[in-house]
Amino acid sequence: MAVTLLHLLSSILSCALLLGGCDAYSTFKPDCTLPPAGANYVAGPNIRSTMTRLWNCLSIILLCTWNIQHLNVPAIRPEAKSTLQIWWWVSPGSRTKVKWMLFTIFMPEFLVGKALGELMAARWARCQSLWDN
């Protein structure tokens, strides 16, 4: 009882020390002026904003999760004769890839568990085939 109370008090004290040094949110607005009338090129500000950092992180996450997917080869489809048929066959593959991309972003543990389950099933099937021969 005394040990848990001591842990509780030490965690409350450490939180109070950490939060006591924090300030409220503050806003920084860079001092940017309009360029002269004859300027051909205007460079961006010399700072990185919060939205720039957020967009950079989000775009990297989306691009990486889209790129790392190696889904199974889709079934053979009949040759498309019109643009509508081409889009009809392209959209299911894209929807499947978007679904797995969202799983990867929001539940990476599910993806690792699924891969581990498939590995174990493959090894079990291999052992079964060795025993049958």
C-alpha positions, 0 to 999 in steps of 0.5 A: 500500500505504501509503495503504490501511494509513493509511486502515485505521489511521485508521478503526480509531482513529476507531472506537476513539474513538467506541466508547470514549465509549459506555456499556453499556445502562442502564435507566431506571425512572420513579418512578410511584405509584398514584393515590388511590382517588377519581381519575377520570383518571390521566395517563400518565408524562411521558416516552417509553419505548423501546417507545413510540418503537418502536411509533410508528415501526412503526405509521407505517411500516405505515400509510404503506406500506398507504396509498401503494399504488395497485394496478391495478383488479381484474377485474369479479367476479360479484355476491356473494350471501352473506357467504362469497362477499363474503369470498372476493372480498375476501381475494385483494385484501387478500392482494395488498396485504399482499404489496406492502406487505411488498415496500415495507417490506423491499425498497423498491429492488425497488418503484422498479426495478419502477416504472422498468421499467414506465415504460420499457416504456410509453415503448417501447410508445408509440414503437413505436406512433408508428413503426407509424403 
